[in-house]
Amino acid sequence: MNFKEMYKQKLMTAQQAVKMVKNGTEVWIGIAVPVPLALVDALVDREPEVEDITINHIVDIYPQNTWVKLNRATNIKVDCGYPTSSRDRVVSGDFTMTPNRFYELPKIYTDENYRPMHVAMLMVTPMDKHGYFCLGLGADATLPIAQNAARRRREGDDRYVVLAQVNNQVPRSRGVNYIHISEIDAIVEQDQDLAVLPETTTISEEEMTIGRYCAEFVKDGSTIQLGIGSIPNAVAQAFLDTHVQDLGIHSEMACDTMKDLWDAGIVTNRRKTFMPYRSIFTFAMGSRKLYDWLDDNPGIEFHPVDFVNNPHIIGKNDNLVSINACLQVDLTGQICSESMGWKQYTHPGGQVDFVNGAFQSRGGVSIIATQSTAQPRSGGGQLISKIAPQITPGGIITTPRSSADYVITEYGVAKIKGQSVRQRVRNLIAITHPQFREELEWEARQRNLI
């Protein structure tokens, strides 16, 4: 088979490619960085002439995009699964969002009983000599969605189509994140700058204290899952201070913190009990240095999210320590990580996947790390306790109290898993800001919790 000839036959403009998108279809444009803007922009330009098309994506980090002009009344609608730049659009109802557990996405978005994505828009590396394109910055749900679309098209359903934008800036990473030219219907050549996140340089004293508490659970040879932000950066700094050695990584997202730990010699993956000598991720988001680190690195692999975030797979890593953040905790250990009252702020992501996976790990621990207080979004100097008698009305429970393991603030560590309501209430009050402890104890007594 002549792959170069096949490539020429499928090469076209973005405007030509998006004419393959049928009315009444669901369009997947990817997670975070590898959104193929040439294809998406061309589709948005067709809005006046199409009907009932939905653009689906997760983690919107391209604030200057063409789909921002869409709304609930346009012919193309937007489902922003993990709103960041588009939070206000989701709150206003112009965009919607779909709450899913991350590891379930491939089944939900390929199974006819749920909500299959008919169109897969990909951003890929140039084709190699074997006819393969690399997804580069992840496999996540994108690879299963594309493979399913290719299969359904072969079976004769012309609603399904796979469109690829070739971008020379995409790193050629390793793992299960390649797609063959035979599964792609249209190829568009268009370079695109990869979105990068601003570097987090300031870590507060409170965050450093939280980082040190979290690091106490990590011992030589542990496998870790971390997110991004100042608290994960504080945890990484604490690793440097404690001189912990031979850490492994099994985490949904490759971020700069992971690269820093690798560069420092703290991450080696030598003592992992599952897939040793490799850091395992499902997608990447960070700096240009991070993307360069991923390029052709045999010590890093990307796999689809139904593998990486599957709690059973996570649990194969002994001594796995999972560290995630939240917005609010109630006195019985319910964790809200998605909304501020009724206002959608983010998405469950993989938090519950790793909370449950860490419990299946021999010696595993899951931690919800948060500062004890926050400032009101409306401004003003009055503090709000993030540990509250109850979740703010409308607030979404991300991790149920039956699953939560540890909660950590700058005031200490509260054990939740396996504790009675009475004991967990006392444990949580002990790690709140001292200003709120008396009030929370009074509230707990009014509810007969203690």
C-alpha positions in Angstrom: 0.0 0.0 0.0 1.4 3.4 -1.0 0.8 5.6 2.1 2.1 8.7 0.4 -0.4 8.4 -2.4 -3.2 7.8 0.0 -2.1 10.9 1.9 -2.3 13.0 -1.3 -5.8 11.7 -2.0 -7.0 12.7 1.4 -5.2 16.1 1.5 -7.6 19.1 1.3 -8.4 22.5 2.8 -10.2 22.8 6.1 -13.2 24.2 4.3 -13.5 21.1 2.1 -12.9 18.8 5.1 -15.7 20.2 7.3 -18.3 19.7 4.5 -18.1 16.0 5.5 -19.8 17.0 8.8 -23.5 16.0 8.6 -26.4 17.8 10.2 -27.5 16.4 13.5 -24.1 15.2 14.6 -21.9 15.4 17.7 -18.4 16.7 16.9 -15.4 15.9 19.2 -12.6 18.5 19.0 -10.4 17.2 21.8 -9.1 17.9 25.3 -7.1 21.0 26.2 -4.1 21.7 23.9 -4.6 19.6 20.8 -7.8 21.3 19.5 -7.4 21.6 15.7 -8.3 25.2 15.3 -8.2 25.2 11.5 -10.9 22.6 11.4 -13.0 24.0 14.2 -12.9 27.5 12.7 -14.0 26.2 9.3 -16.9 24.4 10.9 -18.0 27.5 12.9 -17.9 29.5 9.6 -20.6 27.1 8.3 -22.9 27.8 11.2 -25.5 29.7 9.1 -25.9 26.7 6.7 -26.0 23.7 9.0 -28.5 22.4 11.6 -28.2 20.8 15.0 -24.5 20.2 15.4 -22.8 20.2 18.8 -19.1 20.9 19.3 -17.8 18.9 22.3 -14.5 19.6 24.0 -13.0 19.4 27.5 -10.6 22.0 29.1 -11.0 25.1 27.0 -7.6 26.9 27.1 -7.9 28.9 23.8 -9.7 32.0 25.0 -9.5 33.7 21.6 -11.5 31.2 19.6 -14.2 31.5 17.0 -16.8 29.4 18.8 -17.2 32.0 21.5 -19.8 33.7 19.3 -22.0 30.6 19.4 -24.8 30.2 21.9 -27.9 28.1 22.8 -29.8 29.5 19.8 -27.2 29.1 17.0 -27.2 26.1 14.6 -24.0 24.9 16.2 -24.0 24.6 20.0 -21.1 24.1 22.4 -20.7 21.5 25.1 -17.8 22.5 27.2 -17.1 19.6 29.5 -14.4 21.2 31.7 -15.0 25.0 31.5 -12.0 27.3 32.1 -12.1 30.2 29.6 -15.8 29.6 29.1 -17.0 29.4 32.7 -19.2 32.5 32.3 -20.7 31.1 29.1 -21.7 27.9 30.9 -23.1 29.7 33.9 -25.2 31.9 31.6 -26.5 28.9 29.7 -25.1 29.9 26.3 -22.9 26.8 26.5 -23.7 23.6 28.3 -21.5 21.0 29.9 -21.8 17.2 30.5 -20.7 15.8 33.8 -18.8 12.6 33.3 -16.3 10.5 35.1 -13.1 10.8 33.1 -12.4 7.1 32.7 -15.9 6.5 31.4 -15.7 9.0 28.5 -14.6 6.4 25.8 -17.6 4.2 26.5 -20.1 7.1 26.8 -18.9 8.7 23.6 -18.7 5.6 21.5 -21.6 3.5 22.7 -24.9 3.9 20.8 -26.8 3.5 24.2 -25.2 6.8 25.4 -23.9 9.6 23.2 -21.5 8.6 20.4 -19.4 11.3 18.8 -19.9 11.1 15.1 -17.0 13.4 14.0 -13.5 13.2 15.5 -11.4 16.2 14.8 -7.7 15.5 15.6 -4.5 17.5 15.8 -1.6 15.2 14.9 2.1 15.0 13.9 3.1 14.5 10.3 2.7 11.0 9.1 5.6 8.5 9.6 6.9 6.1 7.0 4.5 3.4 8.2 1.4 5.6 7.7 0.9 6.5 11.4 0.1 9.9 12.9 0.8 10.5 16.6 -1.8 12.4 18.7 1.2 13.8 20.6 -0.3 15.4 23.6 -2.5 12.6 24.7 -4.7 9.7 23.9 -7.4 10.4 26.5 -10.9 9.8 24.9 -9.8 11.1 21.5 -8.2 7.9 20.3 -11.1 5.6 21.2 -13.6 8.2 19.7 -11.6 8.4 16.4 -11.2 4.6 16.1 -14.9 4.1 16.7 -15.8 6.7 14.1 -13.5 5.0 11.6 -15.1 1.6 12.3 -18.6 2.9 12.0 -17.8 4.7 8.7 -16.3 1.4 7.3 -19.6 -0.2 8.2 -21.4 2.3 6.1 -22.7 5.0 8.4 -21.7 8.3 6.7 -22.4 10.4 9.8 -19.1 9.2 11.2 -15.9 10.8 9.9 -12.3 11.4 11.1 -10.7 14.7 10.2 -7.0 15.4 11.0 -5.0 18.6 11.1 -1.3 18.0 10.7 0.7 20.3 12.9 4.5 20.3 12.8 4.6 21.6 16.4 3.0 18.5 17.9 5.5 16.3 19.8 5.8 12.7 18.7 5.3 11.0 22.0 5.1 7.3 22.8 2.4 4.9 23.9 -1.0 3.9 22.6 -1.7 7.3 20.9 -1.3 6.6 17.2 -3.8 6.5 14.4 -3.2 5.1 10.9 -3.9 7.0 7.7 -6.4 4.3 6.7 -8.7 5.4 9.5 -8.6 9.1 8.5 -11.0 10.6 6.0 -9.5 14.0 5.4 -6.1 15.6 6.1 -5.5 19.4 6.5 -2.0 20.8 6.8 -1.9 23.8 9.1 0.7 24.6 11.7 -0.7 26.0 15.0 1.0 27.3 18.1 0.4 25.0 21.0 -1.5 26.5 24.0 0.7 26.9 27.1 -0.2 27.6 30.7 1.4 30.4 32.6 4.0 29.3 35.1 3.0 29.3 38.7 5.9 30.9 40.5 4.4 32.0 43.9 3.7 29.5 46.6 2.3 30.9 49.8 3.4 29.8 53.3 0.1 28.1 53.8 0.5 26.1 50.6 4.0 25.1 51.5 2.7 23.8 54.8 0.0 21.8 53.0 2.7 20.5 50.6 4.8 19.2 53.5 1.8 17.4 55.1 1.1 15.7 51.8 4.7 14.7 51.3 4.7 12.9 54.6 2.5 10.2 52.9 5.0 9.7 50.1 7.9 7.3 50.8 10.8 6.0 48.6 9.3 4.0 45.8 5.8 5.5 45.9 3.8 6.2 42.8 2.2 9.6 42.6 -0.7 11.3 40.9 -0.7 15.1 41.0 -2.5 17.9 39.2 -1.4 21.4 38.4 -1.3 24.6 40.5 0.4 26.0 43.5 -0.4 23.1 45.9 1.0 20.4 43.7 4.1 22.7 43.2 4.4 22.9 46.9 4.2 19.1 47.2 7.0 18.8 44.6 9.1 21.3 46.6 8.5 19.3 49.7 9.8 16.2 47.9 13.0 18.1 47.2 13.3 19.0 50.9 12.7 15.5 52.1 15.1 13.8 49.6 12.5 11.2 48.7 13.8 8.8 46.0 12.7 6.6 43.2 9.1 7.9 42.8 6.9 6.6 40.0 4.2 8.4 38.1 0.7 7.1 37.1 -1.3 10.3 36.5 -4.0 11.5 34.2 -2.1 14.7 33.2 1.5 15.3 32.3 2.4 18.7 33.7 5.5 20.8 34.4 5.6 19.5 38.0 6.2 16.0 36.7 9.0 17.2 34.4 10.7 19.1 37.3 10.6 15.9 39.5 12.1 13.9 36.6 14.8 16.5 36.1 15.6 16.5 39.8 16.2 12.7 39.7 13.3 12.1 42.2 11.1 10.3 39.6 12.8 7.2 38.2 9.9 4.8 37.9 12.3 2.0 38.8 10.2 0.7 41.7 6.8 0.8 40.2 4.9 -2.4 40.6 2.9 -1.8 37.4 4.5 -0.6 34.1 7.9 0.2 35.7 10.4 2.5 34.1 7.7 4.5 32.4 5.6 7.5 33.5 2.0 6.9 32.5 -0.4 9.7 31.4 -3.5 10.2 29.3 -3.0 13.9 28.2 -0.6 16.8 28.7 -0.9 20.5 29.4 1.8 22.9 30.4 4.7 24.8 29.0 6.6 24.5 25.8 9.4 22.9 27.8 7.0 20.2 28.9 6.0 19.4 25.3 9.7 19.2 24.3 10.3 16.8 27.2 7.5 14.5 25.9 8.9 14.4 22.4 10.3 10.9 21.6 10.9 10.2 25.3 10.9 6.4 25.9 10.3 7.0 29.6 6.8 8.4 29.0 3.7 6.8 27.6 0.3 8.1 26.8 -2.7 5.7 27.0 -6.5 6.1 26.6 -8.2 7.4 29.7 -10.3 4.2 30.2 -7.0 2.6 30.9 -5.1 5.2 32.8 -8.0 6.3 35.0 -9.5 2.9 35.5 -9.5 2.4 39.3 -8.6 -1.2 38.9 -5.5 -0.3 36.8 -4.6 2.5 39.1 -4.7 0.1 42.0 -2.1 -2.1 40.4 0.5 0.5 41.5 1.5 -0.3 45.1 1.8 2.7 47.5 0.0 5.1 45.1 -0.5 8.5 46.5 -3.2 10.6 44.8 -3.4 14.4 45.6 -6.3 16.5 44.4 -7.9 19.8 45.2 -11.4 20.9 46.1 -13.6 24.0 46.5 -15.5 23.0 49.7 -15.8 20.2 52.3 -18.7 19.6 54.6 -18.4 18.3 58.2 -19.2 14.7 57.2 -16.5 14.6 54.5 -18.5 15.3 51.3 -16.1 16.9 48.8 -17.3 19.6 46.3 -14.8 20.2 43.6 -17.0 21.4 40.7 -19.2 24.4 41.6 -19.7 27.4 43.8 -23.3 26.9 44.8 -25.2 26.6 41.6 -22.5 28.2 39.5 -20.5 25.7 37.6 -16.8 26.2 38.1 -15.1 23.1 36.7 -15.7 19.4 36.1 -15.2 16.2 38.1 -12.3 15.2 35.9 -10.5 12.2 37.3 -10.8 13.0 41.0 -13.1 10.1 41.8 -11.2 7.7 39.5 -8.0 8.2 41.5 -9.7 8.4 44.9 -11.2 4.9 44.2 -8.0 3.7 42.5 -5.8 4.7 45.5 -8.1 2.7 47.8 -7.4 -0.4 45.6 -3.7 0.2 45.7 -1.8 -1.8 48.4 -0.6 0.9 50.7 -2.4 3.6 48.7 -3.7 6.9 50.0 -5.9 9.6 48.4 -5.6 13.1 49.6 -7.9 16.1 49.1 -5.7 19.2 49.7 -7.0 22.7 50.2 -6.4 25.9 52.1 -8.7 26.2 55.0 -10.1 29.5 53.9 -11.0 31.6 50.9 -11.8 35.2 50.1 -15.4 35.9 48.8 -15.4 36.3 45.0 -17.3 39.5 45.5 -14.2 41.0 47.2 -13.8 42.2 50.7 -11.6 41.1 53.5 -13.8 38.7 55.3 -12.6 35.1 55.2 -14.8 32.1 54.4 -14.1 28.7 55.8 -13.8 26.0 53.1 -14.8 23.4 55.7 -18.5 24.2 56.2 -21.4 22.7 58.1 -22.9 21.8 54.7 -22.1 22.3 51.1 -23.5 25.6 49.8 -27.0 25.0 48.3 -26.6 23.9 44.7 -23.1 22.7 45.3 -22.1 19.5 43.5 -20.7 16.5 45.4 -17.7 15.3 43.5 -16.3 12.8 45.9 -18.9 11.2 48.2 -18.1 11.0 51.9 -18.0 7.2 51.7 -15.0 7.5 49.4 -13.0 10.4 50.8 -9.8 9.3 52.5 -7.8 12.2 53.9 -8.4 16.0 53.9 -5.4 18.2 54.4 -5.2 21.9 55.1 -2.4 24.1 56.5 -3.7 23.2 60.0 -3.2 19.5 59.6 -4.5 16.1 58.4 -8.0 14.8 58.9 -8.7 11.1 58.4 -12.1 10.5 56.8 -12.2 6.9 55.4 -13.6 4.4 57.8 -14.3 7.0 60.5 -17.7 7.4 62.1 -19.6 10.7 61.4 -18.8 11.8 65.0 -15.1 11.2 64.6 -14.7 12.7 61.1 -16.5 15.8 62.2 -14.0 16.2 65.1 -11.1 15.5 62.7 -12.2 18.1 60.2 -12.9 20.8 62.8 -9.4 20.3 64.1 -7.9 21.3 60.7 -10.1 24.4 60.1 -8.9 27.9 60.6 -9.0 28.6 64.4 -11.4 31.5 63.8 -14.1 29.1 62.7 -13.7 26.1 65.0 -16.0 27.2 67.7 -18.8 28.1 65.2 -18.4 24.7 63.4 -18.5 22.8 66.7 -21.7 24.6 67.6 -23.2 23.8 64.1 -22.2 20.2 64.5 -23.9 20.0 67.9 -27.1 21.5 66.5 -27.2 18.7 64.0 -26.4 16.0 66.6 -23.3 15.1 64.7 -21.1 15.2 67.9 
